[in-house]
Every structure is written in C-alpha cells, then in structure tokens.
Amino acid sequence: MPTVVADEDELTRAIIALASEYGRYGYRRVTALLQAAGWRVGKDRVQRIWRREGLKVPQKHRPRSRLWLNDGSCVRLRPLHPNHVWSFDFVQAQTHDGRTLRVLTLIDEHSRACLALKVARRIGSLGVIEALADAMCLHGIPEHIRCDNGPEMIAKALRKWVAKTGPQIQYITPGSPWENGYCESFNGKLKDECLKQEIFYSLKEAQTVIGIWQTTYNRVRPHSSLGYRPPAPVTVPDLAFRLPMVAAMQ
C-alpha cells in the first residue's frame, strides 16, 4: 500500500486553490508560489498532485523568433542592468459594449518589471509622455527606450521630449515585432492572463482590474527567466496576506 505523506491533503488543497486563483499558471509557477509561502516542496511532487487532480496545464505558445540576429543584419541592444533599456507598446481591448480600450504597456527589459499600464479610450503622444514621465519619477531615467514606428512613437512632441530628458529612442524595424521581443512577450501574458479572462463593463473597471493584475505580475507572479521569482517580490508576510487561502492551510 503506498505511503501517504502527512501533509498531502493540505498541500493538495493549496495547489488547487492556487490553480483556481491563477488559472493560467502551470505547476512550476505554482511550486514557486508555494515555496515563497513557506512550503518545503519540490516541483516533482507538485506535478504528481497536479496530474492526479486533473489540473490543466496552460497551452504552450509557438516559439518566437530570436531577439538578436546572427547574420549582422540588425545590431540589437541587449539590456544589461535595470534602467538600461525600457520598451513600450500598445495592446487593444474593449469594454462589454464593444467600445475600444487602448493599453499602453511599459516594461524594464532587464528586470522584467511592468513600469506602467495606462488604460484609456485613446492614447496619443501626450499620453505616452505622461506615462513615461510618471515612470521616470518613480524609477529614474533609462538610457534607452525601445518602441515600434507607430504614429504615437514617432510624433515630433515625443521625440523632442525624450531628447531633452536624456534617453535614446531605439526604433525597431517596421514590420518586425520580434525585435521588441520583451514587450511582445509581456503583452502576450497580459492578454492571456487578464484581458481574455475578464469582461469590462466600464473604463474605470478596466483600469482597476488591469492595475490589480499589474501588481500581481510585479510582486507575486513567478517569472521563469528570473528563476521563478517575481520582478519585484514581496516579503513573506506580504505574500501570506496576498495568498490567504494558502497561508490558512499551513
């Protein structure tokens, strides 16, 4: 008869609770959340329980093109430290009545932290400047800002403001979104874990829900490229407060 570990039932309930709260996380990220909350458990055991309980692993996305090219056709700027390279882009969404929402996403490519998620019906060059200025007040001035060639990005007002502020704008090649790979990857997570999971009945609701997701992404969500740590991790007491279901089971 197989031996059942004493805390098997409690761990199973904790795994199911996390899988319910973070429906697009796989067992590796759930393992990282459990370990951060104080569980002494490895990914193999979590995977065994995950499979036994029939939990669904998120579908894998198709591989993306390489960010840095080897043929010399494009010299890429690799982020070496925080505030070295920021990148921003736009994501489309909508409210329940079919009206358009625009989401400006701004990230630090090295730390993977989301520095801004500006949600509005319309965002022009002045809205981009406001988001960048607010982020710079909180995090400092980056050396480079990477973006595509959309009208908001190449606007004269934005280029003039950035030139006075200090960073250099790095425009990607038109029609080559993979050159802004960090932001494209982040945008995919935002869509998959938030925008496709929620129905927004108003602009205010969208701003609130997306803002909550930003906090979760920065402070709680384990990031695979960071060794399954979040970009700006919280302390253990804060994490226990953020994950009350898990904390209550221990």
N, C-alpha and C positions, 0 to 999 in steps of 0.2 A: 504494500500500500504506500503510495507516495507521501513524503513528509510535507506538511503544510506549515509554512513559516507563520509565527505568531501574529505578525502584523499584516498578513496577506489581505485580509478583508478591509482593513483600514486603508492600506495602500491602493487597493482596487478602487475603493470609493473616491480616493483623492485623484486617481488617474481619470476616472470617469467624470469627476467634477471639472477638472481642467480641460478635458476633451470637449465638454459641453460649453465651457466658457470661451475657449479659444478653438473654435471649430475647424480652423484651417491649419492648426499646428500638428506636426507629426510626433511620433513617440520620442524622438531625440530632443525636441524643444520642450516637451512635457517633462522629460527627465531632468533637463536643466532647471526648469521651474521648481520641480520637487526638491532638487538638491539645494537650490537657493533658499527654499522654505525650511530646510533642516533635515530632510530625509536622507538617510545613507543608503542610496540605491543606485544601481548601475543601469545603463541603457538596455542591457540584455534582459534583465528581469522585467523592466517596464515593457519592453517589446513583447515578451511572453504573455504578460497580462493583457496587453493591448490586443494581441491577436485572439486570445481566449475569449475576451469580451466582445469581439467582433467590431472593434472600433475602426473607422475608416481612415486610412492614410491619405492625405491630400494628393491629388493627381499631380504628377511631375510635369513641369513645363518643358518644352523643347529647348535644347541647348541654344545659347545665343552665340553670335559671332565673337571673336576675340576683340578685346578692347584695344590692345596695342598691336599694330601690324608689323610683320617681319620683313616686308619687301621694300621698306623705305619710302612707301608712297605717302605716308602720313606720320608725322612725328607726334606722338601722344605725350601728354603731360600727366605723369603719374603722381598721385598725392602721396606726400612723404610724411606729413605731420598735420595735426589739427590746424585749421585756418590756412592751409596751403592752397587747397582747391575747393571752392564751393560750386555747386551746379544747381540749376533750376529749370523747371519745365512746367507745362500746363496739363491738367487732366480734366476731361469733360465728365459731367454727371448731370442729373436732373432731379427736380422735385416731382412729387406724385402727379401734379397737373401737367407734366410734360415740359415745363419751363427749364431752360438751360442753367446749369451751375458751372462755374469755372473754378478750378482749384489750382492755385499756384503752389508748387512743391519746391522747397529749398533744402538741400542737404549739404553736410560736410562730407566730402568723399572719403577722407581718411578715417574719421571716427564713425561714419555711417549715421550720425545723429541727424534727425529731422529738425532743421532750424526754424522752419515756418511752413504752415499750411494755411494759406489765405483763401477763404471761400467767399465768393461773391457772384452776382449775376454777370457782371462784366469786370474785367481787369485789364486796364491799359498800361502804358508805360509808367504813368504816375503811380499806379497801384503797385507795380513792380518795384519802383524806387522806394515806396513806403515800406514794403516788406523787407527789402534789403537793408534799409536804414534801421528798422527796428531790430533786425537780427544782428547788425553790426554793433548796436548799442549794448546788446546782451553778451555777445560772443567775441567782439573785436573785429578788425578789418582783415579779410582774407587777402592772399597775394594774387589769386586768380579766381575768376568766375567763369564757369563753362555753361554754355547755352546753345540753342539752335539759332536759326536765322529767321524766326517769326517776326512779324511786324512790331510786337511789343519789345523784342530783344534788340532790334537794330534801330529803334527810334532814336532820333538825334538827342532828345532830352535825357534818355537813359545813358547813352554813350558819353555825353558831356558830364553828367553827374558822376558816373563811375570813374572817369578820368580825373576828376577833381578829388574824389575820395581816396584813390590810390590803387585799387586792384586793376589787373589787366583782364579784359574780356577775351575768352578763348571761344570763338565760334566754331561749331562743328561743320563738317562738310554737308552742304544741302542734300537731303535725302538719305542721310546716313545716321539714323537714330542710335545705332550701336556705339557710335563714338561718344555718346553721352550715356554709357552703359550703367554707371552707378545710379543715375536718376531714373533711367528706364527700369532698372531692377526695383527701385523703391516704388515707382509708380505702379508696377505690377502687384506688389504687396498691398498697396493702398486699395487698389481695385478689388483684389481677391479677398482681402480680409475685412474690408469696410464697405466700400461703395456698392459692391454686388450683394452685400448681406443686409443692407438697410433700405428702408423706404422713407424718404424725406418728405414731410408734408409742408415744410416751410424753409426759407433760407436760414432762419435762426436755428431751427432744429438741426439742419445740416452742419452749421458752424459748430454747434455744441457737440454733436456726435463725432464729427471728424476731429475736433480738438481733443476729445477723450481718447480716441484711437491714437493720436499723435503722442500723448503722454504714455500710453501703454507701450507703443513701439519704442520710445526712447528709454523707458525706465524698467519695463518688465519683459518684453518680448526677447527671447534668446536669439542672437544673430549667429548663424553658422560660421561666417567669416571672422567672427571675433571670439571663436572658441566657445560658442553658445553662451555668450554674455550679452546683455543689452548694451546699447551705445552709452547710456548714462544710467548705470544700475542704481537702484535704491538700496538703502540699508536693510538688514534682515528684519527689524521691527516694522519698517515701512512696507516691506514685501508681505509680511504676515497680515498687515492691515489690508493690503490690496487683494490678497487671496484669502478671504475669511474662511471659505469652505475648506481649504487645505489646512490652514492653521488650526481649525477647530477639531480636526481629526487626529491631531497628534497629542 
